[in-house]
């Protein structure tokens, strides 16, 4: 049974995520203060608002033409799950790897936990192996297990 206000809250959470992945991931980082709590923990580590802001700054340095496509999103209670693909051209350093000029397509899945209207926990899994293969950091001889 769905309680009063739950569909509106679910839509609000999805709207927040769409804004972040469309605008924040393109460099509109000012919105982070309204979305993320200073208590934010990502994959268990306390990162505060500076965590997602720094992550996107680094990504935009490496991939200034970054685009994001949300593939799937759902909300259950105070949690939002999203699967997306981000694409870009590796024209700047990223994760300690010098620019290669190669195009990438990377799958990213995240679960956000909201409290009092802000994200307090992010559990995220990004296909780092695929990313490193696409930019040529890992040789062709290295294969997924």
DSSP file (Angstrom, degrees, kcal/mol; ACC not computed):
  #  RESIDUE AA STRUCTURE BP1 BP2  ACC     N-H-->O    O-->H-N    N-H-->O    O-->H-N    TCO  KAPPA ALPHA  PHI   PSI    X-CA   Y-CA   Z-CA
    1    1 A X              0   0    0      0, 0.0     2,-0.5     0, 0.0     0, 0.0   0.000 360.0 360.0 360.0 134.1    0.0    0.0    0.0
    2    2 A X        -     0   0    0      1,-0.0     3,-0.1     3,-0.0     2,-0.1  -0.779 360.0-136.1 -95.1 130.3    1.4    3.4   -1.0
    3    3 A X    >   -     0   0    0     -2,-0.5     3,-1.7     1,-0.1     4,-0.4  -0.359  37.0 -78.6 -80.1 163.2    1.2    6.2    1.6
    4    4 A X  T 3  S+     0   0    0      1,-0.2    -1,-0.1     2,-0.1     0, 0.0  -0.355 116.5  17.2 -60.7 135.7    0.1    9.7    0.8
    5    5 A X  T 3> S+     0   0    0     -3,-0.1     4,-2.3    -2,-0.1    -1,-0.2   0.241  89.5 112.8  89.5 -14.1    2.8   11.8   -0.8
    6    6 A X  H <> S+     0   0    0     -3,-1.7     4,-2.8     1,-0.2     5,-0.2   0.915  76.6  49.1 -62.9 -44.2    5.0    8.8   -1.8
    7    7 A X  H  > S+     0   0    0     -4,-0.4     4,-2.3     1,-0.2    -1,-0.2   0.896 112.7  49.4 -61.5 -36.3    4.6    9.2   -5.6
    8    8 A X  H  > S+     0   0    0      2,-0.2     4,-2.1     1,-0.2    -1,-0.2   0.898 111.9  47.5 -67.6 -39.8    5.4   12.9   -5.3
    9    9 A X  H  X S+     0   0    0     -4,-2.3     4,-2.6     2,-0.2    -2,-0.2   0.920 111.4  51.1 -66.4 -43.8    8.5   12.2   -3.2
   10   10 A X  H  X S+     0   0    0     -4,-2.8     4,-2.2     1,-0.2    -2,-0.2   0.926 111.6  47.0 -59.3 -45.0    9.6    9.5   -5.7
   11   11 A X  H  X S+     0   0    0     -4,-2.3     4,-2.3    -5,-0.2    -1,-0.2   0.883 110.8  52.8 -65.1 -37.7    9.2   11.9   -8.6
   12   12 A X  H  X S+     0   0    0     -4,-2.1     4,-2.5     2,-0.2    -2,-0.2   0.930 108.8  49.2 -63.6 -44.9   11.1   14.6   -6.7
   13   13 A X  H  X S+     0   0    0     -4,-2.6     4,-2.2     1,-0.2    -2,-0.2   0.913 112.5  48.0 -60.3 -42.9   14.0   12.2   -6.1
   14   14 A X  H  X S+     0   0    0     -4,-2.2     4,-2.6     1,-0.2    -1,-0.2   0.875 110.3  52.3 -66.7 -35.9   14.1   11.3   -9.8
   15   15 A X  H  X S+     0   0    0     -4,-2.3     4,-2.4     2,-0.2    -2,-0.2   0.914 108.8  50.3 -64.3 -42.7   14.0   15.0  -10.7
   16   16 A X  H  X S+     0   0    0     -4,-2.5     4,-2.3     2,-0.2    -2,-0.2   0.928 112.2  47.3 -60.2 -46.1   16.9   15.7   -8.4
   17   17 A X  H  X S+     0   0    0     -4,-2.2     4,-2.8     1,-0.2     5,-0.3   0.923 111.0  50.7 -63.9 -44.3   18.9   12.9  -10.0
   18   18 A X  H  X S+     0   0    0     -4,-2.6     4,-2.1     1,-0.2     5,-0.3   0.909 110.5  50.5 -60.3 -41.1   18.1   14.0  -13.6
   19   19 A X  H  X>S+     0   0    0     -4,-2.4     4,-3.1     2,-0.2     5,-1.2   0.928 112.8  46.0 -62.1 -44.7   19.2   17.5  -12.7
   20   20 A X  H  <>S+     0   0    0     -4,-2.3     5,-2.1     3,-0.2     6,-0.2   0.940 115.8  43.7 -64.8 -48.1   22.5   16.3  -11.3
   21   21 A X  H  <5S+     0   0    0     -4,-2.8    -1,-0.2     3,-0.2    -2,-0.2   0.791 123.5  37.3 -72.3 -26.4   23.3   13.9  -14.2
   22   22 A X  H  <5S+     0   0    0     -4,-2.1    -2,-0.2    -5,-0.3    -3,-0.2   0.898 135.5  16.7 -87.3 -46.9   22.2   16.5  -16.8
   23   23 A X  T ><>S+     0   0    0     -4,-3.1     5,-2.3    -5,-0.3     3,-1.3   0.903 125.9  47.6 -95.3 -49.8   23.5   19.7  -15.3
   24   24 A X  G > <S+     0   0    0     -5,-1.2     3,-1.6     1,-0.3    -3,-0.2   0.901 110.9  53.0 -60.9 -42.3   26.0   18.8  -12.5
   25   25 A X  G 3 <S+     0   0    0     -5,-2.1    -1,-0.3     1,-0.3    -2,-0.1   0.535 107.0  54.2 -73.8  -4.8   27.8   16.4  -14.8
   26   26 A X  G < 5S-     0   0    0     -3,-1.3    -1,-0.3    -6,-0.2    -2,-0.2   0.364 133.6 -85.5-105.0   1.0   28.2   19.2  -17.4
   27   27 A X  T < 5S+     0   0    0     -3,-1.6     2,-2.1    -4,-0.3    -3,-0.2   0.377  88.9 127.1 117.1  -5.1   29.7   21.5  -14.8
   28   28 A X    > < +     0   0    0     -5,-2.3     3,-0.9     1,-0.2    -1,-0.1  -0.522  27.0 156.9 -81.8  74.7   26.9   23.3  -13.0
   29   29 A X  G >   +     0   0    0     -2,-2.1     3,-1.6     1,-0.2     4,-0.3   0.569  49.2  84.4 -82.0  -9.6   28.4   22.2   -9.7
   30   30 A X  G >  S+     0   0    0      1,-0.3     3,-0.9    -3,-0.2     4,-0.3   0.800  81.6  65.2 -62.0 -27.4   26.6   25.0   -7.6
   31   31 A X  G X> S+     0   0    0     -3,-0.9     3,-1.2     1,-0.2     4,-0.9   0.674  79.3  84.2 -69.2 -15.6   23.6   22.7   -7.4
   32   32 A X  H X> S+     0   0    0     -3,-1.6     4,-2.9     1,-0.3     3,-0.7   0.850  81.5  60.0 -58.3 -36.9   25.6   20.2   -5.3
   33   33 A X  H <4 S+     0   0    0     -3,-0.9    -1,-0.3    -4,-0.3    -2,-0.2   0.810 107.7  46.1 -62.3 -29.1   24.9   22.1   -2.1
   34   34 A X  H <4 S+     0   0    0     -3,-1.2    -1,-0.2    -4,-0.3    -2,-0.2   0.654 120.3  38.8 -85.2 -16.7   21.2   21.6   -2.6
   35   35 A X  H << S+     0   0    0     -4,-0.9    84,-3.0    -3,-0.7     2,-0.3   0.840 110.1  52.0-101.2 -42.8   21.4   17.9   -3.5
   36   36 A X  E  < S-a  119   0A   0     -4,-2.9     2,-0.2    82,-0.2    84,-0.2  -0.768  71.4-131.2-108.8 144.8   24.1   16.4   -1.2
   37   37 A X  E >   -     0   0A   0     82,-2.6     3,-1.8    -2,-0.3    -3,-0.1  -0.557  21.5-124.1 -84.2 151.1   24.5   16.5    2.6
   38   38 A X  E 3  S+     0   0A   0      1,-0.3    -1,-0.1    10,-0.2    12,-0.1   0.685 115.5  62.7 -65.4 -16.1   27.8   17.4    4.2
   39   39 A X  E 3  S+     0   0A   0      9,-0.1    -1,-0.3    80,-0.1    81,-0.1   0.444  78.6 142.9 -82.8  -1.3   27.4   14.0    5.9
   40   40 A X  E <   -     0   0A   0     -3,-1.8     7,-2.6    79,-0.2     8,-2.1  -0.081  31.5-167.9 -51.8 132.6   27.6   12.3    2.5
   41   41 A X  E     -aB 121  46A   0     79,-1.7    81,-2.7     5,-0.3     2,-0.5  -0.990   4.4-160.6-120.6 130.4   29.4    9.0    2.4
   42   42 A X  E >  S-aB 122  45A   0      3,-2.7     3,-2.1    -2,-0.4    81,-0.2  -0.960  77.8 -19.5-114.4 121.7   30.3    7.4   -0.9
   43   43 A X  T 3  S-     0   0    0     79,-2.9    -1,-0.2    -2,-0.5    80,-0.1   0.855 131.7 -49.3  48.9  39.1   31.1    3.7   -0.9
   44   44 A X  T 3  S+     0   0    0     78,-0.3     2,-0.4     1,-0.2    -1,-0.3   0.200 115.5 110.2  93.0 -15.0   31.6    4.0    2.9
   45   45 A X  E <  S-B   42   0A   0     -3,-2.1    -3,-2.7     1,-0.0     2,-0.5  -0.795  72.0-119.9 -98.9 134.3   34.0    7.0    2.9
   46   46 A X  E     +B   41   0A   0     -2,-0.4    -5,-0.3    -5,-0.3    -6,-0.1  -0.586  47.3 153.0 -69.7 121.7   32.9   10.4    4.3
   47   47 A X     >  -     0   0    0     -7,-2.6     4,-0.9    -2,-0.5     3,-0.3   0.531  28.5-160.0-125.9 -16.2   33.2   12.8    1.4
   48   48 A X  H >>  -     0   0    0     -8,-2.1     3,-1.2     1,-0.2     4,-0.6  -0.072  58.9 -44.5  58.7-168.2   30.7   15.5    2.0
   49   49 A X  H 3> S+     0   0    0      1,-0.3     4,-1.6     2,-0.2    -1,-0.2   0.816 135.9  68.6 -63.3 -31.2   29.5   17.8   -0.8
   50   50 A X  H 3> S+     0   0    0     -3,-0.3     4,-2.6     1,-0.2     5,-0.3   0.763  88.3  68.6 -61.8 -24.8   33.2   18.1   -2.0
   51   51 A X  H <X S+     0   0    0     -3,-1.2     4,-2.3    -4,-0.9    -1,-0.2   0.983 105.7  33.4 -61.4 -62.4   33.2   14.4   -3.0
   52   52 A X  H  X S+     0   0    0     -4,-0.6     4,-2.1     1,-0.2     5,-0.2   0.856 118.7  55.0 -65.5 -31.6   30.8   14.5   -5.9
   53   53 A X  H  X S+     0   0    0     -4,-1.6     4,-2.4     2,-0.2    -1,-0.2   0.947 111.4  43.6 -63.7 -48.0   32.0   18.0   -6.9
   54   54 A X  H  X S+     0   0    0     -4,-2.6     4,-2.5     1,-0.2     5,-0.2   0.880 111.5  54.5 -64.6 -38.7   35.6   16.9   -7.1
   55   55 A X  H  X S+     0   0    0     -4,-2.3     4,-2.1    -5,-0.3    -1,-0.2   0.917 111.8  43.5 -62.5 -43.2   34.7   13.7   -8.9
   56   56 A X  H  X S+     0   0    0     -4,-2.1     4,-3.0     2,-0.2     5,-0.2   0.887 111.1  54.3 -73.2 -38.0   32.9   15.6  -11.6
   57   57 A X  H  X S+     0   0    0     -4,-2.4     4,-1.7     1,-0.2    -2,-0.2   0.940 111.3  46.4 -57.6 -45.5   35.6   18.3  -11.9
   58   58 A X  H  X S+     0   0    0     -4,-2.5     4,-1.9     1,-0.2    -2,-0.2   0.911 112.8  49.3 -62.3 -42.8   38.1   15.5  -12.5
   59   59 A X  H  X S+     0   0    0     -4,-2.1     4,-2.8     1,-0.2    -2,-0.2   0.909 110.7  49.5 -65.5 -41.1   35.9   13.8  -15.0
   60   60 A X  H  < S+     0   0    0     -4,-3.0    -1,-0.2     2,-0.2    -2,-0.2   0.793 107.4  55.8 -69.9 -26.7   35.3   17.0  -16.9
   61   61 A X  H  < S+     0   0    0     -4,-1.7     3,-0.4    -5,-0.2    -1,-0.2   0.918 116.9  35.9 -65.8 -43.0   39.1   17.7  -17.0
   62   62 A X  H  < S+     0   0    0     -4,-1.9    30,-1.5     1,-0.2    29,-1.3   0.813 134.5  24.5 -78.1 -32.0   39.6   14.3  -18.6
   63   63 A X    ><  +     0   0    0     -4,-2.8     3,-1.7    27,-0.2    -1,-0.2  -0.626  64.3 170.5-136.3  72.9   36.4   14.3  -20.7
   64   64 A X  T 3  S+     0   0    0     -3,-0.4    -1,-0.1    25,-0.3    -4,-0.1   0.706  80.2  56.4 -63.6 -19.6   35.3   17.9  -21.4
   65   65 A X  T 3  S+     0   0    0     24,-0.4    -1,-0.3     2,-0.0    22,-0.1   0.094  81.6 158.9 -96.3  23.6   32.7   16.8  -24.0
   66   66 A X    <   -     0   0    0     -3,-1.7     2,-0.3    -6,-0.1    22,-0.2  -0.137  16.3-178.3 -50.9 132.0   31.0   14.5  -21.4
   67   67 A X  E     -C   87   0A   0     20,-2.3    20,-2.6     2,-0.0     2,-0.4  -0.952  10.0-152.8-128.8 155.1   27.4   13.5  -22.1
   68   68 A X  E     -C   86   0A   0     -2,-0.3     2,-0.5    18,-0.2    18,-0.2  -0.989   8.0-169.2-132.6 135.5   25.2   11.3  -19.9
   69   69 A X  E     -C   85   0A   0     16,-2.6    16,-2.4    -2,-0.4     2,-0.5  -0.983  17.8-142.5-124.1 119.5   22.3    9.1  -20.8
   70   70 A X  E     -C   84   0A   0     -2,-0.5    14,-0.3    14,-0.2     3,-0.1  -0.700  19.0-179.8 -79.7 125.2   20.1    7.7  -18.0
   71   71 A X  E     -     0   0A   0     12,-2.7     2,-0.3    -2,-0.5    13,-0.2   0.830  64.7  -0.8 -92.3 -39.4   19.1    4.2  -18.9
   72   72 A X  E     +C   83   0A   0     11,-1.8    11,-2.6     2,-0.0    -1,-0.3  -0.994  59.1 176.2-155.0 144.2   17.0    3.2  -15.9
   73   73 A X  E     +C   82   0A   0     -2,-0.3     2,-0.3     9,-0.2     9,-0.2  -0.978   5.3 168.6-152.3 138.0   15.9    4.8  -12.6
   74   74 A X  E     -C   81   0A   0      7,-2.3     7,-2.9    -2,-0.3     2,-0.4  -0.991  18.6-146.4-148.0 156.3   13.7    3.8   -9.8
   75   75 A X  E     +C   80   0A   0     -2,-0.3     2,-0.4     5,-0.2     5,-0.2  -0.975  12.4 178.4-125.2 136.5   12.8    4.9   -6.3
   76   76 A X  E >   -C   79   0A   0      3,-2.5     3,-1.8    -2,-0.4     2,-0.3  -0.928  66.2 -51.4-136.0 112.0   11.9    2.7   -3.3
   77   77 A X  T 3  S-     0   0    0     -2,-0.4     0, 0.0     1,-0.3     0, 0.0  -0.455 124.1 -14.7  62.6-121.8   11.2    4.6   -0.1
   78   78 A X  T 3  S+     0   0    0     -2,-0.3    36,-3.3    -3,-0.1     2,-0.4   0.160 120.8  89.4-100.6  17.9   14.2    6.9    0.6
   79   79 A X  E <   -CD  76 113A   0     -3,-1.8    -3,-2.5    34,-0.2     2,-0.4  -0.930  53.1-165.9-119.7 141.7   16.5    5.2   -2.0
   80   80 A X  E     -CD  75 112A   0     32,-2.6    32,-3.1    -2,-0.4     2,-0.4  -0.984   4.6-162.5-122.1 133.5   17.0    5.9   -5.7
   81   81 A X  E     +CD  74 111A   0     -7,-2.9    -7,-2.3    -2,-0.4     2,-0.4  -0.958  12.5 178.7-116.0 135.9   18.8    3.6   -8.1
   82   82 A X  E     -CD  73 110A   0     28,-2.7    28,-2.7    -2,-0.4     2,-0.4  -0.999  16.8-165.2-139.1 139.0   20.1    4.8  -11.4
   83   83 A X  E     +CD  72 109A   0    -11,-2.6   -12,-2.7    -2,-0.4   -11,-1.8  -0.992  25.8 162.2-119.2 130.2   22.0    3.1  -14.3
   84   84 A X  E     -CD  70 108A   0     24,-2.9    24,-2.8    -2,-0.4     2,-0.4  -0.912  32.8-135.2-141.4 166.9   23.5    5.4  -16.8
   85   85 A X  E     -CD  69 107A   0    -16,-2.4   -16,-2.6    -2,-0.3     2,-0.4  -0.997  17.7-162.5-123.6 129.9   26.1    5.6  -19.5
   86   86 A X  E     -CD  68 106A   0     20,-2.7    20,-3.1    -2,-0.4     2,-0.3  -0.908   7.9-169.0-111.7 146.4   28.5    8.5  -19.8
   87   87 A X  E     +CD  67 105A   0    -20,-2.6   -20,-2.3    -2,-0.4     2,-0.3  -0.934  18.1 132.7-130.7 150.2   30.4    9.2  -23.0
   88   88 A X  E     - D   0 104A   0     16,-1.5    16,-2.8    -2,-0.3     2,-0.5  -0.977  50.0 -93.9-179.4 174.0   33.3   11.5  -23.8
   89   89 A X  E     - D   0 103A   0     -2,-0.3     2,-1.9    14,-0.2   -24,-0.4  -0.925  35.4-126.8-108.5 127.8   36.7   12.0  -25.5
   90   90 A X        +     0   0    0     12,-2.9    11,-3.5    -2,-0.5    10,-1.2  -0.500  55.9 141.1 -77.3  82.1   39.7   11.5  -23.3
   91   91 A X        +     0   0    0     -2,-1.9     2,-0.3   -29,-1.3    -1,-0.2   0.372  61.0  40.3-107.2   3.0   41.4   14.8  -24.0
   92   92 A X  S    S-     0   0    0    -30,-1.5     8,-0.2    -3,-0.1     9,-0.1  -0.931  99.9 -73.1-142.1 167.3   42.7   15.6  -20.5
   93   93 A X        -     0   0    0     -2,-0.3     2,-0.3     6,-0.1     5,-0.2  -0.343  49.3-179.9 -61.7 139.8   44.3   13.7  -17.6
   94   94 A X  B >   -F   97   0B   0      3,-2.2     3,-1.8   -32,-0.1   -35,-0.1  -0.953  64.8 -11.7-145.6 123.9   41.9   11.5  -15.8
   95   95 A X  T 3  S-     0   0    0     -2,-0.3     3,-0.1     1,-0.3    -2,-0.0   0.798 129.2 -53.4  60.1  29.6   42.7    9.3  -12.8
   96   96 A X  T 3  S+     0   0    0      1,-0.3     2,-0.5     0, 0.0    -1,-0.3   0.508 111.8 122.0  84.3   3.9   46.4    9.8  -13.4
   97   97 A X  B <   -F   94   0B   0     -3,-1.8    -3,-2.2    -5,-0.1    -1,-0.3  -0.893  62.6-125.3-104.6 124.8   46.2    8.7  -17.0
   98   98 A X        -     0   0    0     -2,-0.5    -6,-0.1    -5,-0.2    -5,-0.1  -0.248  43.6 -78.2 -63.7 153.3   47.4   11.2  -19.6
   99   99 A X        +     0   0    0     -8,-0.2    -8,-0.2     1,-0.1    -1,-0.1  -0.189  43.1 179.8 -54.1 139.9   45.0   12.1  -22.4
  100  100 A X        -     0   0    0    -10,-1.2    -9,-0.2    -8,-0.2    -1,-0.1   0.515  37.8-126.6-117.9 -14.2   44.7    9.6  -25.2
  101  101 A X        +     0   0    0    -11,-3.5     2,-0.2     1,-0.3   -10,-0.2   0.532  63.5 139.1  77.0   5.3   42.2   11.3  -27.5
  102  102 A X        -     0   0    0    -12,-0.4   -12,-2.9    33,-0.1    -1,-0.3  -0.600  53.5-124.0 -88.8 144.8   40.1    8.1  -27.4
  103  103 A X  E     -D   89   0A   0    -14,-0.2     2,-0.3    -2,-0.2   -14,-0.2  -0.616  31.3-166.5 -80.7 142.6   36.3    8.1  -27.1
  104  104 A X  E     -D   88   0A   0    -16,-2.8   -16,-1.5    -2,-0.3     2,-0.4  -0.910  21.2-162.2-129.7 159.0   34.8    6.1  -24.3
  105  105 A X  E     -D   87   0A   0     -2,-0.3     2,-0.4   -18,-0.2   -18,-0.2  -0.941  21.8-175.2-138.4 115.2   31.4    4.8  -23.2
  106  106 A X  E     -D   86   0A   0    -20,-3.1   -20,-2.7    -2,-0.4     2,-0.3  -0.947  18.8-140.5-124.5 129.5   31.2    3.9  -19.5
  107  107 A X  E     -D   85   0A   0     -2,-0.4    20,-2.3   -22,-0.2     2,-0.4  -0.693  22.5-176.6 -86.0 138.2   28.4    2.3  -17.6
  108  108 A X  E     -DE  84 126A   0    -24,-2.8   -24,-2.9    -2,-0.3     2,-0.4  -1.000   8.1-170.4-137.5 132.1   27.8    3.6  -14.1
  109  109 A X  E     +DE  83 125A   0     16,-2.6    16,-2.8    -2,-0.4     2,-0.3  -0.987  11.6 176.6-124.8 134.4   25.2    2.4  -11.5
  110  110 A X  E     -DE  82 124A   0    -28,-2.7   -28,-2.7    -2,-0.4     2,-0.5  -0.985  22.0-156.0-138.8 148.0   24.5    4.3   -8.3
  111  111 A X  E     -DE  81 123A   0     12,-2.6    12,-2.4    -2,-0.3     2,-0.4  -0.994  17.4-162.0-120.1 122.6   22.1    3.9   -5.3
  112  112 A X  E     -DE  80 122A   0    -32,-3.1   -32,-2.6    -2,-0.5     2,-0.5  -0.871   5.0-155.2-105.1 137.0   21.4    7.2   -3.5
  113  113 A X  E     -DE  79 121A   0      8,-2.6     7,-3.2    -2,-0.4     8,-1.3  -0.963  15.2-155.6-111.8 120.5   20.0    7.2    0.0
  114  114 A X  E     + E   0 119A   0    -36,-3.3     2,-0.3    -2,-0.5     5,-0.2  -0.693  16.4 175.9 -96.4 146.5   18.1   10.4    0.9
  115  115 A X  E >  S- E   0 118A   0      3,-2.8     3,-1.8    -2,-0.3    -2,-0.0  -0.945  75.2  -6.7-145.8 130.9   17.4   11.9    4.3
  116  116 A X  T 3  S-     0   0    0     -2,-0.3     3,-0.1     1,-0.3    -2,-0.0   0.849 130.8 -54.8  53.0  37.7   15.6   15.2    4.9
  117  117 A X  T 3  S+     0   0    0      1,-0.2     2,-0.3     0, 0.0    -1,-0.3   0.437 119.9  94.1  82.7  -0.3   15.6   15.8    1.2
  118  118 A X  E <  S- E   0 115A   0     -3,-1.8    -3,-2.8   -82,-0.0     2,-0.4  -0.899  80.6-104.5-125.4 155.8   19.4   15.5    0.6
  119  119 A X  E     +aE  36 114A   0    -84,-3.0   -82,-2.6    -2,-0.3    -5,-0.3  -0.641  38.0 168.0 -78.5 125.2   21.6   12.5   -0.4
  120  120 A X  E     +     0   0A   0     -7,-3.2   -79,-1.7    -2,-0.4     2,-0.4   0.602  64.9  32.7-111.8 -18.6   23.5   11.2    2.6
  121  121 A X  E     -aE  41 113A   0     -8,-1.3    -8,-2.6   -81,-0.2     2,-0.4  -0.998  57.8-173.4-141.2 135.6   24.8    7.9    1.1
  122  122 A X  E     -aE  42 112A   0    -81,-2.7   -79,-2.9    -2,-0.4     2,-0.5  -0.996   2.7-171.8-126.2 127.1   26.0    7.0   -2.4
  123  123 A X  E     + E   0 111A   0    -12,-2.4   -12,-2.6    -2,-0.4     2,-0.4  -0.985  22.4 177.9-111.0 121.5   26.9    3.4   -3.4
  124  124 A X  E     - E   0 110A   0     -2,-0.5     2,-0.4   -14,-0.2   -14,-0.2  -0.952  23.8-171.6-133.6 147.2   28.3    3.5   -6.8
  125  125 A X  E     - E   0 109A   0    -16,-2.8   -16,-2.6    -2,-0.4     2,-0.4  -0.963  11.8-178.3-137.5 117.1   29.8    1.0   -9.3
  126  126 A X  E     - E   0 108A   0     -2,-0.4     2,-2.4   -18,-0.2     3,-0.3  -0.902  38.1-112.0-116.2 144.9   31.5    2.2  -12.5
  127  127 A X     >  +     0   0    0    -20,-2.3     4,-2.1    -2,-0.4     5,-0.1  -0.470  48.4 161.4 -76.1  75.3   33.0    0.0  -15.1
  128  128 A X  H  > S+     0   0    0     -2,-2.4     4,-2.9     2,-0.2     5,-0.2   0.871  71.6  56.6 -64.0 -38.3   36.6    1.1  -14.5
  129  129 A X  H  > S+     0   0    0     -3,-0.3     4,-2.1     1,-0.2    -1,-0.2   0.943 108.9  46.0 -59.5 -47.9   37.9   -2.0  -16.3
  130  130 A X  H  > S+     0   0    0      2,-0.2     4,-2.4     1,-0.2    -1,-0.2   0.899 112.4  51.2 -61.5 -41.5   36.0   -1.1  -19.4
  131  131 A X  H  X S+     0   0    0     -4,-2.1     4,-2.0     1,-0.2     6,-0.2   0.945 110.4  47.9 -60.2 -49.5   37.1    2.5  -19.2
  132  132 A X  H  <>S+     0   0    0     -4,-2.9     5,-1.7     1,-0.2     6,-1.5   0.836 112.4  49.8 -64.2 -33.3   40.8    1.5  -18.9
  133  133 A X  H ><5S+     0   0    0     -4,-2.1     3,-1.0    -5,-0.2    -1,-0.2   0.918 109.4  52.0 -67.6 -43.7   40.5   -0.8  -21.8
  134  134 A X  H 3<5S+     0   0    0     -4,-2.4    -2,-0.2     1,-0.3    -1,-0.2   0.844 110.7  46.2 -65.5 -34.4   38.9    1.8  -24.0
  135  135 A X  T 3<5S-     0   0    0     -4,-2.0    -1,-0.3    -5,-0.2    -2,-0.2   0.491 115.5-114.8 -88.3  -0.6   41.6    4.4  -23.4
  136  136 A X  T < 5S+     0   0    0     -3,-1.0    -3,-0.2    -4,-0.3    -2,-0.1   0.598  80.4 124.9  83.6  11.0   44.3    1.8  -24.0
  137  137 A X  S   <S+     0   0    0     -5,-1.7     2,-0.5    -6,-0.2    -4,-0.2   0.869  72.1  51.3 -70.6 -35.9   45.7    1.9  -20.4
  138  138 A X  S    S-     0   0    0     -6,-1.5    -2,-0.1    -9,-0.1    -1,-0.1  -0.874  97.4-117.7-100.2 134.4   45.2   -1.9  -20.2
  139  139 A X    >   -     0   0    0     -2,-0.5     3,-1.9     1,-0.1    -2,-0.1  -0.220  23.5-109.6 -68.3 160.1   46.7   -3.9  -23.1
  140  140 A X  T 3  S+     0   0    0      1,-0.3    -1,-0.1    -4,-0.1    -7,-0.0   0.745 115.5  68.7 -59.2 -24.4   44.5   -6.0  -25.4
  141  141 A X  T 3  S+     0   0    0      2,-0.0     2,-0.5     0, 0.0    -1,-0.3   0.673  82.0  86.3 -71.8 -16.0   46.0   -9.1  -23.8
  142  142 A X    <   -     0   0    0     -3,-1.9     2,-0.3    -9,-0.0    -4,-0.1  -0.766  62.7-178.4 -89.7 125.6   44.2   -8.3  -20.5
  143  143 A X        -     0   0    0     -2,-0.5     2,-0.1     1,-0.0    -2,-0.0  -0.876  32.7 -97.0-124.2 154.1   40.6   -9.7  -20.4
  144  144 A X              0   0    0     -2,-0.3    -1,-0.0     1,-0.1     0, 0.0  -0.387 360.0 360.0 -64.3 145.4   37.8   -9.7  -18.0
  145  145 A X              0   0    0     -2,-0.1    -1,-0.1     0, 0.0    -2,-0.0   0.475 360.0 360.0 -75.8 360.0   37.6  -12.8  -15.8
